[in-house]
Structure formats: structure tokens, C-alpha cells
Amino acid sequence: MRVLAVVPARGGSAGVPLKNLALVGGVPLVTRAVRACRRAELIDEVVVSTDHDGIAETAREAGAQVVERPAELSGATASSESALLHALDALGEDPEVVVLVQCTSAFIDPADLSAAVRKVLDGEADSVVSGLPTHEFLWTAGGAGVNHDPAVRPRRQDREPEFRENGAFYVMRTAGLREHGHRFFGAVAVQPVPARHAIEIDDPEDLELVRALAPFVDAPEPIDVDAVITDFDGVHTDDRAYVDSEGREMVLVSRSDGMGVSLLRRSGVKVLVMSTEQNPVVAARARKLGVPVLQGLADKRTVLRDWLTIEGLDPARVAYVGNDVNDLGPMGEVGWPVATPDAHPRVRAAARVVLTRPGGDGAVRELCDRVVAARPEPPAAAARTRPRLGPVAIGDVRVGDGEPVYVIGEIGINHNGDVELARRLIDVAAEAGCQAVKFQKRTPAICVPEEQKGQIRQTPWGEMTYLEYKERTEFGREEYAQIAEHCRERGLHWFASPWDVPSVAFLEDMDVLVHKVASASVSDHELLRALAATGKPLILSTGMSTLPEIDAAVEILGTDRLIMMHATSTYPLPPEEANLRTITTLKERYGVPVGYSGHERGLQISLAAVTLGAVCVERHITLDRTMWGSDHAASLEPSGLEHLVRDIRIIEQAMGDGVKRVFPGEQAPKARLRRVTV
């Protein structure tokens, strides 16, 4: 061992009782000192010298050895040098260099420690002290200049800096310490430290100051928790509301927060939104995120305690992010209190972490990223073996059991060849809360049967052949480029059902995330082989297909990135032909995630499919069911689509996890109504 760091940390303290265990940024001061030493490149070993059992336990948890200091060396008059020499004697060996590190400096940079050690190892100094560069003029109480002539006031730039000893650390040759019994001997050098690191804690005011500074001084680190709870206003939003002429409120949120929450849920972290606000916009946003919400709360702290108990969570491994004084209660219940940068000053001071992104502008996403960064990577074997029933990744979304239902707005050919109408339908899907929109892509010369090509059709554009009509309503590269850009702006995935091999190549050139196999194409094995060759996730619709036909299709497509859709290809679909229990049949037979593609009028059948385990729901959408075209009559209008997505999110919350428990809302009636007899 060449370099040893010793951290004296006695239990007594006149200014701040048990100061060395005081929390700064949620971390005890003794732990912060040990971590700084362990992160310093040139320090080989760390020892904490203490007379207090609690400090000793905390030090060991931080990775330090512990030397029990005797009572005669633990009083207020005992010198730090005596603790150093006792620790060296207890270890039974003398390293070349010993470093004295004080817990009273909360912000020690490991790089500064190593730089000071280097000065001693390289022979530049025998002893090094940490100091704050200063150009201050010092005066005696009697008005005499200490480090200056009052009659001569040189400019700051004309003076060399002096250094104020800040007590953070001292580095010395061990032999010199043994010889002199003091930390200063031989050639003494100063290791400069920045002002933000130079605060020494001597009294309660100093402690409050460093606690307020910690969120801004501490380097960001991963946040290792099992649950994240957020306030709503000022966290998911910028704390402003927009009110229309009828008194309805709207708020500004960040789309990036949705992806962050998805990543959290994917990594197994529980998420909850808590709010005192009763506005339905809170529940609407929570449904969009696919997370539970408790709102209209009078006492968030009590509700949080109950929720943690019900979920069996260790409060020390929970993060709560808030922005106003009503968040101080729940923040005090968890190990990771988090504040937005524009939070109330008292909230920032109570936070272990202060985010850099404001509410409504990525605050939730920033927190999510730091939590996900702390989650362990899955073992290599687990990464290679996909669990039964998925999930399947489609871009940044996972589709499968246990994930939020993936809702697809099927535009199909309801755009009637008008790209502006397609854009309006994309807007409808986005505003309803869908994750994707789907189109159909054909090469009419291939897909239209020969006997139908010349048939005359009456269309909104006049009389034309059926082939001319199909070509008139087919989008090309320019239109799909506009569609792709508009979907990107609205935060939606887009893809299509290719009906022929050239259309597969077209969609591959457009770089779609996933391909859909239409029910009509289940037996088109040439098309299926072309789709399988793309390596993309595939969604296979099973309308008008027998199990042997589906077996043959699955043999070609494989099951590694396959999602099936139960469907009945009747337009519109009568309830007696829905046969929803086929969802379970397909899951059990093929071991892949199964969704539902519906052509019924109304919402009931699609919602029932979700309760039976459908992992995605696809419905045709239109601006008006009376519009010209074959699919409009079996489509959902904007309000219907909005209600569908809303009700799916409600069902997801209502399904729960199957564990019987008493919920917070039951506690009061239980206490009031439950009669217990023996």
C-alpha cells in the first residue's frame, strides 16, 4: 500500500450534533468523504477512525475499513494528528503517503485529492494543504492591514493570489508525520480547490448552505430506485394552464416524457402520478402514459405511505419529484427527493437531486434516464432468449403482455388518394392517443385481377375503370414522404400493409419500422418470404384464415418478431362473428403476442378484446362514416377513437396485477364498517 487515506469521524460535535452522519444530498457526510477517497485514482486504501458505532457501520457500507478510536483520542481537544498516528499503529504498516480527509468538507473532488498526492509522490512537496485562492484584504480588529498596506491598494490583477486553508484534506509523507508529529513539515505546497468545493461545515447554518448547494455542485449520478412518483403540475407541465372560452383547461407537456416513462416501466420500475389537482387533464395524461394516478389528494404524504406499504416498497429506494411546498411532505418520506430547477426554494433545498430540465420541458424524461442508467443490464443469456409471448419491439415501443396496449389507427385507403385528408386523419389518431397509423400499399397493375381492370366504376372523380380508380387513390413516394414527416411531427409510428413484392421494396426504401400482413395475404407465400427477408417486426392479421393456413404462414415468417392479430373480415362485423376467445387460442398455439383488428361498429368488442389479453388494437378511422369509399362505414370517427383509447387506458389500470390487497381508498370504510368477531 503506497497511499492511505484516513477520515477522522468522531461521534461528538459541539456545533452540529452527530455532524458526520448528517445528510447532504441525501448522503451522510462520512459516506461522501469515503466515496471521494475511493474515487481518487492515487489512493489505495481508505480508513475511518471513529468512536461511534453508527458512523462505523455507515463507513463500512461505503467501502472503508474502520479503526475504533479510544476515548482518550476522541474528545474535543484531541488533535487530528493523534487520530492519524493511532490509525497507522492499528494497521501495523506505514504507507509512503498518508492523506487526512475531513468529513466537514462535503464537496471534495477526487481529482484534487489525486493532484495533491501526486505533488508528494513526485517530490514537489513533503506536505500539501487544500486551499481556496483569494485576493481578499484582511484586517485586524484594531483596523490594521494584515496582508496589505492600507495606503497602497494594488489592483486584483496585479496581485498574486493567496490561499485560505479550507480544511478539506492534507497530504503528507508518513515518515515526516512520524518524525514531527504534525501535518506541516518540510516543503509545504497548496492544492487549490474551487470556491464551490471550499465550504467547511462548522455550524447549522453551514450545513443548511451545503444542503442547498448539493443538487447543483454534485455531479449527476444514476438514481438507483424501484419506483418513481411524480407530482403533476410543474413536473409534467410548466405549471401553466391554458383556458378556452368555455373554461376548459389545457396544459403543456413534453412528448419526451412519454418515452422516458415507457423506458422506466420496461425496466421494471413502478411509476405513479400523485396530484392535489382534480382537473381531468391529470388522469388523461396518466392514461396516455399508461401509469396509475391518484389525484384530488388532500394529504399526499399519508397516501404515499399507504401506497408504499401496499406495494411492499422500501422508501429508501423510491424517488419522488415535486416542485412546490405541498411536495415537501412526500419528499421527506423517500430516499430520493427530487426537484425541478424552477421549484420553490424550500423544495430545492430539500432535494437530493435538482434536475436541469424544467417541468413540461423534459424534467420527467431526465429523471427517467438517470433511473434507467442505474438498472442492471439483463444477463447475456436472458437477452438472447425472448420470453414467451413477447414483447416485440416496434421502434421505441414494446408490444406484448404486460406492456401498454399498442393502438393503431387504420387509415388504410380512407384517405381517398388525398394527402391532406391523410394528414387530417393522422392528426385525429395523434390527438386521440394512438401510437401508430397504418396504410395500405399496392401496385395496382399487379393487385387488380385482370377481369376487373377494365370494369367501369362511378367515383367522386367521374367515371373510370377500376384500374384507373385504384391508381388514382394510390400514394407514391412524394405523398408517403409527407406522411412520414407529419407522423414524425405528431409523434406517431407509421407503416402499411404491402399487397405485393414491389410494395415491400417500396416500404423498405421508406424505412418503415414494421410491416403488416393483411388478412387477404396470409396465403401469398411469395409476399410472406419477401417480408420475412426484411428482418423487421411483422404483424400478421388472421381474418378469413384457417389454422392450417396460419400454420403455413408462421412457418415462413417465424415467431421471433411476430405479432398476430385476431380478426374477422366481415365489414361491418356482427357481434356473433367476433369470436374473441380466439385471442387465447392463437396465444397458446403460437406463443406470440396477439392483438385484435376490429371492423365492428362501436367500441364494446374492441374493449372486450383488451380484457382478454389483446396487446394491440387496430381500428379503421375516418372523419365521417358517410364519406365515399368501401371502409368508411366500419370505421371510427374522431370522438369514437378518442373514447376507445381513453377506455383502453382505464381498463389497463383496472386489470391490476391479481394480488389481493386492501387499497388506500378502502381504509376509511374498513375502519368505519368492518365488524370483527371471534
Secondary structure, DSSP 8 states (H G I E B T S, - for coil): --EEEEEE--S--SSSTTGGG-EETTEEHHHHHHHHHHHSTT--EEEEEES-HHHHHHHHHHT-EEEE--GGGSSTT--HHHHHHHHHHHHT---SEEEEE-TTBS---HHHHHHHHHHHHTTS-SEEEEEEEE----B-TTS-BSSS-TT----GGGS--EEEEEEEEEEEEHHHHHHHSSS--SSEEEEE--GGG--B--SHHHHHHHHHHHHHHS-------SEEEE-STTTTS-S--EE-TTS-EE----HHHHHHHHHHHHTT-EEEEEES---HHHHHHHHHHT--EEES-S-HHHHHHHHHHHHT--GGGEEEEE-SGGGHHHHTTSSEEEE-TTS-HHHHHH-SEE-SS-TTTTHHHHHHHHHHHTS----HHHHHS--TT--EEETTEEESTTS--EEEEEEETTTTT-HHHHHHHHHHHHHHT-SEEEEEE--HHHHS-HHHHT-EEEETTEEEEHHHHHHHT---HHHHHHHHHHHHHHT-EEEEEE-SHHHHHHHHHTT-S-EEE-GGGTT-HHHHHHHHTT---EEEE-TT--HHHHHHHHHHH-STTEEEEEE---SSB-GGG--TTHHHHHHHHH-S-EEEEE-BSSSHHHHHHHHTT-SEEEEEB-S-TTSSSSSGGGSB-HHHHHHHHHHHHHHHHHH--S-----HHHHHHHHHH-----
